[in-house]
Amino acid sequence: MSVGRLPSKADDRESKRANGMTTPLIGFSDEDKLGTLQTHDDALVVTLKIGGYDVKKVLVNQGSIVKVMYPDLYKGLKLKPEDLTAYDSPLVSFKGKIVTSKGMIRLPIQTDLDVVEVDFIVVDTYSPYTAIVARP
């Protein structure tokens, strides 16, 4: 996993003054790496509150432009086909196959105290994850 530079304390103070508020940042500094082996590139899989429910096995994919929802989550949230809006662009899966979407739906995601509306593309294909989101 590629991780960006964390802001220094001076950057952070200046950012707080400019914005008047802080935004939570998930990341790792070089100090955090001390004493660990860096021979892996494991995926970041988290639990997020989506549509008011705690949803496990959400993959955070920094290289993803779209947010994807898989059938298990769609059914678990008791969403119906009429809840979807049209989305006609094909997607390319991790295996390089074209995947046709069922549609798009906007749902709130809560991380800590922040709630943001996210457009999920709903696909009817297997995944070990319930959803894929991009890093904020």
C-alpha positions in Angstrom: 0.0 0.0 0.0 1.3 3.4 -0.9 1.0 6.0 1.8 1.3 9.7 1.4 3.4 12.0 3.6 1.7 13.0 6.9 1.6 16.7 7.5 4.3 18.1 9.9 3.1 19.9 13.0 3.7 23.2 11.3 1.7 22.2 8.3 -1.0 20.9 10.6 -1.2 24.2 12.6 -1.3 26.2 9.4 -4.0 24.0 7.9 -6.1 24.3 11.1 -5.8 28.1 10.9 -6.8 28.2 7.3 -9.7 25.8 7.5 -10.8 26.5 11.1 -11.2 22.7 11.5 -9.3 19.5 11.3 -9.8 16.5 9.0 -8.9 13.1 10.3 -6.0 11.5 8.3 -5.2 7.8 8.2 -1.6 7.2 7.4 1.8 5.9 8.6 5.0 7.8 9.2 8.5 6.5 8.8 8.6 6.1 12.7 5.6 3.8 12.5 7.6 1.5 10.2 10.5 1.0 12.6 10.7 -2.6 13.8 8.4 -3.9 11.1 9.0 -6.0 8.0 8.0 -4.2 4.8 7.9 -7.2 2.5 4.1 -7.2 2.0 1.5 -5.2 0.2 -1.6 -6.3 2.0 -4.9 -4.6 1.2 -6.4 -2.2 3.6 -9.8 -3.7 4.6 -12.0 -1.9 7.0 -15.4 -1.7 8.5 -17.4 1.4 7.6 -20.9 2.7 8.4 -22.7 2.7 5.1 -26.4 3.6 4.8 -26.5 3.5 8.6 -25.2 -0.1 9.0 -21.7 -1.3 10.0 -20.4 -2.9 6.8 -17.4 -5.3 7.1 -14.8 -6.2 4.5 -14.7 -2.9 2.7 -11.6 -2.6 0.5 -9.9 0.8 0.4 -8.3 1.0 -3.1 -6.2 4.1 -3.6 -6.1 3.5 -7.3 -9.8 3.3 -7.7 -11.9 6.1 -9.3 -15.3 4.5 -8.7 -16.8 3.2 -5.5 -18.2 -0.3 -6.1 -20.9 -2.3 -4.2 -21.3 -6.0 -4.6 -24.4 -8.2 -4.4 -24.1 -9.2 -0.7 -24.1 -5.6 0.5 -26.8 -4.6 -1.9 -29.1 -7.4 -0.7 -28.1 -6.9 3.0 -29.1 -3.2 2.8 -32.5 -4.4 1.4 -32.1 -2.1 -1.6 -34.4 -2.6 -4.6 -33.8 -2.2 -8.3 -36.0 1.0 -8.2 -33.5 2.5 -5.8 -30.8 2.6 -8.5 -30.2 5.3 -11.1 -28.8 4.4 -14.6 -25.1 4.0 -15.0 -24.1 2.9 -18.5 -20.2 2.9 -18.4 -18.6 -0.5 -18.3 -16.1 -1.3 -15.6 -12.9 -3.3 -15.8 -12.5 -5.9 -13.0 -9.2 -6.7 -11.3 -8.9 -9.7 -13.7 -9.3 -7.4 -16.7 -12.8 -8.5 -17.6 -15.6 -6.0 -18.5 -18.3 -5.9 -15.8 -21.7 -4.3 -16.6 -23.2 -2.4 -13.7 -26.8 -2.8 -12.4 -26.9 0.9 -11.7 -25.7 3.6 -9.3 -26.9 4.5 -5.8 -25.9 7.3 -3.4 -25.5 6.4 0.2 -24.0 8.0 3.3 -20.7 6.7 4.6 -19.6 7.6 8.1 -16.0 7.6 9.2 -15.5 8.8 12.8 -17.8 11.9 13.0 -17.7 12.7 9.3 -20.6 11.7 7.0 -20.2 11.9 3.3 -22.5 11.0 0.4 -20.9 8.5 -1.9 -22.1 7.2 -5.4 -21.7 3.5 -5.5 -21.7 1.5 -8.8 -23.6 -1.7 -8.1 -22.2 -4.7 -10.0 -23.5 -8.3 -9.9 -20.3 -10.2 -9.7 -18.4 -12.2 -7.0 -16.0 -10.4 -4.7 -14.5 -11.4 -1.3 -15.3 -7.7 -0.4 -18.6 -6.1 0.2 -17.6 -2.8 -1.3 -14.6 -0.9 -2.7 -14.0 2.7 -1.8 -11.3 5.1 -2.7 -9.2 6.8 0.0 -10.6 10.2 0.8 
